């Protein structure tokens, strides 16, 4: 993978991994998978919000901060499988979209 791409999108790989894990959560897995999923989604959300903060993308900070709270493993929110499935799909889509659209802003001089 091009290192320039990863320099401009450090959240790319965590976002893709998280999106895949969220889509895999639609299948029946042991409870341990969903516990792991909480840690992965929460961590990737916090990291994405941090990257967005550094690039001053307020909408992404709020959105991924909310996702981090929703999936936080310390004080879990218990919902039924029927409620979690659409949430997982929406969050997977959001992680895929953020992987594509969030990139490092170019300075006014054209260089970092």
LINTAQUI-V367264 format. One line per field, one symbol per residue. phi: phi as a letter, one per 40 degrees, with the letter a starting at -180 (. if undefined). A space follows every 50 residues. Layout:
phi->???
This chain:
phi->.cccccccbccdccccccccccccccccbcddccccddcccccccccccc ccccbfbdcccccccccccccdccbcccbcdcccdccccccccccccccc ccbccccccgbc
